[in-house]
Amino acid sequence: MDKDEVDIENAAERNGAGWERHDDGAESHEDWSPEHIREPLLLSKSRVNNTSQIAIIGANVCPIESLDYEILENDLIKQDWRSRKKVQIFQYIFLKWTLAFLIGLVTGIVALFNNLAVENIAGFKLLLSNNLMLKGKYFQAFAAMAGCNLILAICAGFLCAFVAPAAAGSGIPEVKAYLNGVDAHSILAPSTLFVKIFGSIFGVAAGFVVGKEGPMVHTGACIANLLGQGGSRKYRLTWKWLRLFKNDRDRRDLITCGAAAGVAGAFRAPVGGVLFALEEAASWWRSALLWRTFFTTAVVAVVLRTFIQFCRSGKCGLFGQGGLIMFDVHSNVPDYNTTDLLAIMLLGILGGVLGSLYNYLVDKVLRTYSIINERGPGFKILLVMTISILTSCCLFGLPWLARCRPCPPGFESVCPTEGRSGDFKNFQCPAGQYNDLASLFLNTNDDAIRNLFSSRDESEFLLSTLFLFFAGVYVLGIITYGIAVPSGLFIPVILAGASYGRLVGNFLGSVSNLDAGLFALLGAASFLGGTMRMTVSLCVIMLELTNDLLMLPLMMLVLLISKTVADCFNKGVYDQIVKMKGLPFMEAHAEPYMRHLVAGDVCSGPLITFSGVEKVGNILHALKITGHNGFPVIDEPPFSESPELCGLVLRSHLVVLLNGKNFSKQQGLMGSQILRRFHAFDFAKPGLGKGLKVDDLNITEEEMEMYVDLHPITNTSPYTVVETMSLAKAAILFRELGLRHLCVVPKRIGRPPIVGILTRHDFMPEHILGLYPSINPHGHG
């Protein structure tokens, strides 16, 4: 990248976005005296995250914050640009790559730790129950397995209920919303990271039909957020270079890298991780971010490869060949006939229908669970315990419905399975026989997928076995998502899809050129496409998972069909959850009805404005009675010939300026004094620590009557649109630029220089349809 481009694009990012927790300013404003009011007040509608994941598991309602990806331009930042040396620019670039490397390294280590812990804990539990079953102690085996599952489930539920409620669920919808510009309380906090790691380990090891892949994406994002905080005074990590990242733009880039690293760590799919971040997670992309993300996922891949070689020597306990899922599926017959293509098209349609039904049922279950979980932490843990006991009963009870089968010829050495994992679980069968349903249910999820993808024996699983397993996993996956444990959707969906895919493969039998293992793979892809609605990233992830490039055309076909069919019924599962949580997500396209409105139609006037040189008391009063984060600054005579829009000043910048007490008794310009008194870093966005609040200010009665010059901290080039601009065009502009505030200016001369400010909430359907109930939200006319 050109050095001058870096200087221009990135030096301004040092200023920070400037946000504070707020209550959206819904209080009464009757105590304003007439002298304070130059323009009427703008009150945005109160919007709180009352159906968020947080609410799903019963956490307190919290306000929604927007992130600000706009580059601010004010006198302080321009001074910072001019004083910046080339060596500082190189330091900044070097730090960006260093942080990308560290994100990859730490995420890779965490992914390995997760897998080691799950394989060893679950391995011990399965080995214990398997040994008891071999001795004929059936009830003791069930008690041991159910007891271990319940203890692990309670541990995971306790962490989510009491330590970090935001850690429950997948985390992908929250990361997706954050990268869209939405910040909800504690979704990327260190406590959330801690609970996400250990809660995911306990939840997966407890036998729940959940995956650790979704939580790994959230974990990667939390790690990136922690590394990109710009230092910490609390832990004395205040190296001045770290201050460069105290802004939303750089944090967004790092969190995008973290999300990609999470996928790479979960699936050992570095390219799939990059494409996942591009297709599903990120709302804003550029070429420089692409290769930095690719570098991060490459680091993850190297870390995992290094440790896998070490673990294959047997030094990782029960880890062995399990964990760090990689399913070697090799097609012996790469050619396929017309029957195969018709069957694959059927799989695609089936995946679309079942996937959309899955999303519908998950949405209903989440809404039901939110009512239970809102009663308090005790009810959350009680729900977790109930689902845990139900899961244990299904895992241990359903295999009794399957009949014993003789070991296939040539597999006498491994049938029945003696150790923790394997294809031929003995369960209740006599010597020399195995229970094929137990081989799926009484295994870790990774091993169950490995068994379904196996191509060794076409008749390894009966049709009735595959149907029972599909029904069990489908239902358990739906009722498990939404309880107070970190839970991913990838693995339940792959398990269910692989089971009906293998069912179709077994049914076709000799008619098809493809074996049942490849049908299982295509079934998994079809169900993933039907639920998550991703295409390119899922295709590459599945190919990296299975190491079978010959399946690329068939994989593309099945994903395209399943997504197309499912889109006829409802949205993708993550989009549904984002909407259900009440997160104000800006879509890439404008709604059709927005074309019939203009920007001025949804501006919630009246508006609070400040003069370029404003009385301290007025500013303090406005900050106390509103929760707004941006205020227009209007220059009036004698500072200008007529009233004109000087720019926009942020709430957090005003708090810092007032705290510095650079006041004057006369209403005059004091820009030079403020430029000497402050540095651009003083106004940077605070990290995880608490930033300066209005309540922290100690302003005397005398100082309340003094004046302060706002020009040095005013963004003199805010994005503005004319009031007659189509709301659809304004919405696209708002999202593409990653804005927090969009100023609406009048079309005619002689009116006040600003009509209103558009924020994220003003583009939400609830707000627009509340103002104009007669609009048809689905109509194009």
N, C-alpha and C positions, 0 to 999 in steps of 0.2 A: 504494500500500500504506500502511496506517495506520502512523504513526511508532512508536506504542507496540508494535505487532505486530513491526515490524522490530527494535526494541530487545530484545524478549523472545526472538524466534526466532533472531536473528543474533548478538547480543552474546556468547552462550555459545559460538558457533562459533570464537571466537578462541583457545580453549584448545588445539586440535589433537587429533589422534587418538592420537598416541603409539605409534609402532611402531618396532621395531628389526629388523634382519635376524636370523633365529634358525635354530636347527637342530631346532626342534620338541621339544626337551628329551627326547631318547631315551637319555640316559646313565643309568648306575647311580646309585642314591641310597644306597648302603650306608654312605657316610661321614657320614651324619647321626647325630648323637648323640641319645639319647632326649630330652634337654631341649629340643632344637630342634623336636621333632615334637609338635604339639598335635592336629593332624588328619592323617590319612594323605595321601599325595601323589596329585595328579591328573596322570597322564601321558597327553597326547593322542597319538594314533597319529602316527607319522612319515609325513608326506605331502609329497612333493616333486614338482616339475613335471618328471617324467622323460620325458614324451612331448609336451612343448610344442613350439611352433613353433621355439623355441630348440633343442629336441632334434631337430626335423625337419631343421634345417640344421647340426646337430652341435655346438651350443653346450654348455657345461657345465650340468649339472643344478643348478637353484637352488631354494631353498625358496619356498613360496607364502606371501604375506602377505595378510591381510584388511584392508580399509579400515573405518574406524569413522565412520558418519554420525550417531551418537547425539550429542545435545547433552548435554555433561557439566555437572553441577551440583555444584560444591564451593565451599568458603568463599572461595577465591581468585577464582573466577569471579564469585561473587555480589558480592564487593567491587568487581570490575571493572564489573559492571552498575551498581552504585550510583553509581560515580564517572563514568560515561559521560555526556557532555553531548549535547544535541540536535545541535549542530554536528558532532560526531563521527559521529553516525548519518547525517547528510546527506553527510558525506565518504565514508562507507562505501558508501552507495547510488550516489553520483556515480562512485566508483571502479569499482563493478560494471559500470555502463553504459560507462564509459571502456574497461575491459578488453574488454567485448563488442565495442565498436567496433574496438579494436586487433586483436582476433582476426580479425574480418571483413576488415579492411584488409590485414593480413599474409598471411592465407590467400588472398585474392584476388590479391595480387601474386605469391605463390608459384605459384598455379595458372596465371597468365599466363606466368610464367617457364618452368614445365614445358612448356607448350604451344609457346611460342616455340622452346625448345631442341629439343624432339622434332621439330617441323615442319622446322626448319632442318637438323638433323643427318640425319634420315631423308630429307629432301628432297634434300640434297646426294648422299647415297648412291644414291637412286633415279634422280636425274638423270644421275649418272655411268654407271650400268649401262644406263640407257635409251639414252643417246647411243652407247654402245659397241654395243648391240644394233642400232641403226639403221644402223651402219656394217658390220654383219655379223660383228663380233668377239665371237662367242658365248661362247667359253671365257674370254676376258678379262673379259667382262661378269659371268660367274658368279664368277670369282676376285675381282673388285673388290667385288661385293656380299657374298660369303661372307667375305672378308677384313675388310671394315668391320663386318659383323655379329659376327664372332669377337672383334675388338678391343674393341668396345663391350660385348659379353657378358662378357669377361674383366674389364673395368673394373668392371662392376656386381657380378660375382661376388667380385672381390677386396675391394670395399668391404663386402659382406655377410659374407664369410668372416673378415676380419681386423679390421674397424673396429666393426661393429654387427650381430652375428648376429640380433638381435631384429627387424631391419628387413626380413628376407626375408618373402615371402608378402604377403598382402593387408593384414593389420593390423586388419581389421574384427573378427575374433574376439577379439583382445586388447582392443580398445577396448570391445567389448560386455562382456567379462568385467570390465574395470576399472570400468565403470559399474554392474556388478552387485555390486561390492565386493571384487574380487580384484586384487591388485597383485603382478605378477611382475617380476623384476629387469630394469631398463633398458628396459621396453617404451615408455616415454614420455621417455627421456633425450635430451639434445641431440645426442649422437652418433647415436642412432637417427633423429632428425629429419634430420640432415645426409645420412645414407646413404639415407634414404627418398626425399629429393628427388632427389639425383644418381643413385642406383641405379635409380630409376624412369625417369628420363630415358634413361639408357644402355640399360636393359632394353627399353623400348618402341621406342627408335630402332634397337636391334639386330635388330628384326624378329620378336622373340618374339611368340607369340600370347597376349599379356597386355595388360591395360589399366592406365591410370594413375589410374583412378577409385577403386578400393579403397585404394591407397596414399595418395590425397589425403585420405581420411577419417582415416587414421592420422596423416598430416602435420598436418591441422587440429587433431587431439587433442594432438599433441606441441607445437604452437605455443601452444595454450591452456594446457597444463601448464607450459610455460616462462614464459609471462607471469604465471601465477597462483602462482608459487613463493613469493611474499612477500619478494622481494628476495634479494640474494646478497652475502654478506660478501666472497667471493672477488673479485667485480667491483665492490665498493664501491657496490652498489645496495641501500642499507639505509634508504631513506626510511621513516619510521615508519608512514606510511599503508599501505605494502605489507604490514606485519605482519598486517593484518586478514585476509589470505587464507591464513594458515598453518594450514589445517585441511582435512579431507577433504570436508566438505560444500560449501564454496565451490569447491574444485578440481573436484569432480564436476560442478557446474553449468557451470563454464567449459569443461570437456572435452566436455560435451554440446553446448555452443555450437560448439566447435571441430569436432566430428564433423559437425554439420549444415553448418557453413561449408565443410567438405571436399567434401561432396556438391554443394553449391551451386557451388563453384568448379570441380568436375570436369564437371558437366553443364549449367552455367548454369541451374540449377533451384532457385531459392531456397525455394519452397514445398515442393518435393519433398525438399529438405534437412531442413527442419523435421520433415516427416512421417517421413522415414527415421530421424532421431534418436528420434522418439517411438515408432515401430513396431518398429524392429529394434535400435537401439543401447541406449537408456536402459531401466533397470529401475525407475526412480523418477522421477516427473513431477509438476509442479504448474503452476498457471496463470501464476505470475510467471516461471517458466522458459520457458514457451511464447513469451511476447512478447519476452523478451530474446533467445531463439534466433532468432526471426523478424527482429528488428532486426539481428542478426549476419549472417544470410544476405542481408538487403536491402543491407547494406554491400558484401558480396561481389559482388552483382549490379551495383551501381553502379560498382564498381571495374572489373569486367570490361567492362561496356558502354563505359566511358570509354576504355579501352585498345584495344578493338576498333575504335572509330571512328578512332583514331590509326593503327592497323595497316592499315586498309583503304586508306590513302593510299600504301601500298607501302614504308613505312619500316621494316618488320620483316623484311626479308630474304625468305625463301621462305614466310613465314607466310601472307600473303594471305587467301583465303577458307577455308583449311584450319584445323584446330585449333579449340579452344573449341567443341566439337561442337554444332551446331544444325542439325537436318535439317528443312528446310521441306517438309513433306508436306501437300499440300492435296487434299482429296477433291473431285473435280469432280462426282461423283454421290453425294450424301450418303445417298440411300435404298438399301436393300438388300432382297433377296428371301429366300425360304425356303432356296434353295440356298446363298446366302451364309451364313446362320445355321448350316446344317448343316456347311458347310465350316469355319466358325469354331469350332464345337463339336469338330470333328475335330482342328483345330489345338490346341485346349486339351487334349484327351486325349493327342495326340502329344507336346505340351510336357511334360505330367506324366510320361509314361512315359520319354521321353528325358532329362528333367531328373533323375529319380530314379536312372536308370542312370548319368548323369554324376556324380552325388554318390557313388554306390557306387564307381565306378572311381577318382575323385579320392581317396577314402579309402584304397583299396588302394595307389595310386601313392605317396601321402604316407608310408604305413607302410614301403613298400619303400625310398623315398629316405632315410628317417630312418636306416636301417641303413647306407646308403652314406655319408651325411653325417657320421655319428658317428665315422667313421674319421679325420677331421681336415680342416683347411682345404684341403689339396691335393686331396682327393677331392671336396670341394664344387665347387672350380673346374673340376676334370676333368669332373664331371657337367654343369656349365653349358656347357663347351666342346662336349661330346658333343651336347647338345640343340640348341645353336646351329648346329652343322654339319648335323645332321639337319633342322632347320627351314629352313636355307638351301637344302638339296637339294630339299626339298618345294616351297618357294616358287618355285624356278627350274625344277625338273624337271616338276612336274605340268602347267604350262601347255603343255608339248610334247605332251600327250595331247589337247589341244583343237584343233579344226581352225580354219583361218582363215575369217573371214566378211567379206563385202563391207560397206563402210560403209553405214549406213542412209541413205536419201534425206533430204536437208535438213541433214545433219551433216557435209558435206564439209569445212567450215572447221575443224572440231575433230577430224576423224578422218583419219588416226590421230593420237593425242596426241603432241605435240611436247615438252611440258615435263614437270614433275615428276609432276603428278597429272592424272587425267582418266578418262573412261569408256572410251576406245578405245585401249588399248595396242597398239602395232604388233607387238612381240616379234619372232618370226621370220617374220612374214607379209610378202608383197610390198606395194608401194604401193597405197593405196586399200582395204586390208583391215586387219582388227584381230583380236586374240586376246582373246575375252571372259573366259577364265579368268585370263589375265595381268592384265587390268584389275582383277581382285579380289585376286589374290595379290601382285602387284608394285605395291602402293599402301600408303599408311599405313592403319591400321585405320579411322580416321575416314572417309577417302575411300572405302574399300571399303564401309562401311555406307551412305554417301551414295549410292554407285552401286546398292546393293541396294534402297534405298528409292526410287530414281528411278522416276518414272511417265511418262517421256518416250516410251519405246518398249517395248511389251509383249514383243517378241521379242529384246530386247537381249542376254539370256542364254539359252543353250540349257538344256534339262532336264539333259543329261549334265554340263554345266558346273556347274550349281547343285548337283547331287548330289556331284560330285568336290570342290567347294569345301566343302560341308557336312562330308563325311567327313574332309577334311584338317584343317579348323579344329577339329572335334570331338575328333579324336585328339590334335592338337598342343596344344590347350588343356588336355587332361587331363595329358599327360606334361610340360608346361612348369610347371604349378603345383606348387610344392614344391621347385624348385631354388633356389639361393641368390641370387635376385634379387627385388626388390620387385615383386610381380605381382598385379594385380587380376583378378577373374573377370567383371566386368560386360561388358567388350568382347568376349572370346571367346564368351560366352553370347549376346550380341546378334548377333554375326556368324553363329554357327551357327543361331540361331533365325530370323534374317532370310533365310538361304539356303533352309531348308526351307519357310518361309512363302511365299517367292516361287515356289518349286517347285510348291506347291499352287496358287498363283494362276495360274501359267502352264498348269498341267494343266487347270484349270477353263476357262480361256480365255473364250470368248464367252458361256458359260453364266452367268457372274457379272457383277453390276453393278459390283463393286469391281475396281480395277486391281491389277496385280501388286505395285506399291510398297506399297499398303495391306496386302496380304496379308503382305508381308515384315515390315512393322511389327507386325502382330498375331502373326506367328510369333515375332518377337523377344520380345514381351511374354509369350507362352506359355512360352517356354523359361526366361525370367527367373523367372516364377512357379513353374515346375517345379523349379528349382534352389534359389532363395533363399527361396521360400515367403512373400514379402511381397505384399501386395495394394494397399492404399491408396497407400503411398509410391511403389511402382513405377508404378502407374497415373498418378499426377500427374507423376512424373519423365519418363515417356514422352510425356505430353501436352505438357510444357514443352519437351522435346527437339524434338518435331516440329511444334509450333505448330498442332495440328489438333484443336480441341475437339470437332468433329463425331464423332470416333472414340471418344468417352468411353463410350457404352453397350457397344460391341463390345469395347473394351479391358477393361472391368469383367467382361464375360462370360467372355472368354478367360482372364483371370487367376484368376477364381474356379474355373473348371473345372480348369485346370492345377494349381493348388494342392491342390484336393480329391483329384485323381487321384494326385498325387505323394505326398501325405501317407499314402496307403494302403501305400506301400512303405518309406519311410525319412524321416529328419528333413531339415531344410534344411541346405545345405552349411556355413553358418557354425556352426550348432548341432553338426553332426558334428565339425567341426574343434576347437571348444571342448572337446568331450568327449574327442577323441583326444589333445589336448594335456595332459589331466589337470588342467585348470583347474576348481576346485570351484565350478561355476556353480549358483546357486540358481534353480530354475524357478519360474514364477509359480504353479504348482499343486503340491500335494503328491502324492506317489506313493500309489497305492491301499493298499499294504501298511502305510503309515504310520498308517492309521486303527486298526490292530490293536495299536499300540504306544503307550506313554505316555512322557513326557519322561524319567522316571526310569529307563526301560529302557536308554537309550543313554548316560547319563552315565558317563563313564569315571572313576569314582572310583578311588582316594582323592584327596584334595584338599589343596593347600597354602593355608594361611590365615595372615594376620598379625593381631596385636593392634592396637588403635587407637593404642597407644604401644608401639612394637616396638624390640627390641634391634638395633642397627646390624649386628652380625655375622650375625644370623639373616637379615636382608633381603639382605645382600650374598651370603651363601651360597646362598640360594634363587635369586637372579638369575644366579649363576654356573653352577649345575648344571641349570637348566631354561631352556627357551626360551619360557615362557609370557609372554603380554603383558598379562594381567589377573589380579589376586589379590584374593580376597575379604578384607575387613577386618572382624574380629569384635571387638565391644566386650565386655569381660568385667569382673566386679567387680574393683576398686572403681569403674570408670567406668560401669557399668550394674548394675542389680539382678540380671540373669541374662544369659547369653551371648545376644547379638543381632547380627544382620547390620547393620553400620554402612554398608557400601557396597562399591564396587569401586575399586581403585587400579591405574593403568596402569604398566607396566614403565618406559616412558621418563620418566614423572613421578617415579618412585622414584629413577632415576639422577640426575635434575636435583636432587632434594631431597638426596640423599646427597652430591652434589658441592658443595652449598652449606654442608655441615657445620654445620648448625644443631642441634647435639646437646646433650643434657643428661645429667648423671651420675645424675639421679634419674628414676624412671619417673613423669613427670607431664605435664600438658597444657602445650604451648608454642605454641598456635595463634596467639596475638597476635604473638609474635616472628616466626614464619614469615610471617604476613601483611605485616609491616613489611619483612621481608628480601626477599621475592619479589614479582614481578608476574605476572599471568596470562600475559603474553607469554613469560615465561621457560620456560613449559611447552608452548608452541606446537609443533606438528609441524615438524620440520626439513624444509627443501626438498631440492633435489637434492644439496646438500652433505652431508657426513657429519655426522650428529647425534652427540650424546654417547653413548659406549658404556660398558659396565660395566668394560671393560679400562682405560678412561681414568681411573677413580677411583683416588685415592691415599689409602686409609684406613689409619691406623696401628693397631697392636695395642690401644693404649689406647682409641682411638675405637670399636673393634669392641665393647667392653664397654659403650658408652654407649647412650642411648635417643634415639629421634626420634619426634615426634608426626605420625602420618599423617592425622589428621582434616582438616587444611586442604586436602589434595590428593585426598581420597577423594570419588568420585562417590557422593553420599548417596542418589541416586534411580535406581539401575540398574533396567533392566527385569527383572522376575522372573516366573516362572510356577510354579505348584504342580506337584509331581512327578507328579500323576495326570492332568495335561493331555494330551490326545491329541497324539502327535508330529506329526500332520498340521497341527493348529492352531498348534503351536509353530513349525513350519517356515514357515507363511504369515506369522505374526507377525514372525519373524526377518527374512524377506526384505522385507516391506512397510516395516518400520522401518529397514532398512539397518543392522542391528546387527552387532557383532563378538563380543560376549559376551552370553549370556542366562542369568541365574542361575536355578537350580532350587531351590526351597525346599520343606521337608517339609510334609506335610499335617497331621501330628499334632504336638501340643505335647510338649515334653520331649526331642525329638531335637536334634542340632546344627542351628544356624539355617540352614545351607545344605547341600544334598545334592550339588551339583556345578555345573559351568558348561557350557552348550552353546555350541559354536563352529560355524563353517561346516562343518568337516570331520565333525562328528558327524551332520550331516544327509545326508552323501553315501552313496549306495547301497553303495559298497564297504565302508564302516565298518559300516553296519547289517546288511548281509547277511553280513559276517564274524562279527558277534556272534550272529546268528540264521540259520544256514545253511538251516534247514528252511523259511524263508519263501519263498513263490513271488513273485518280483519282479514278475511280470506278472499275478498273480491278483488278483481282487477279493473273493474269498471268505475 
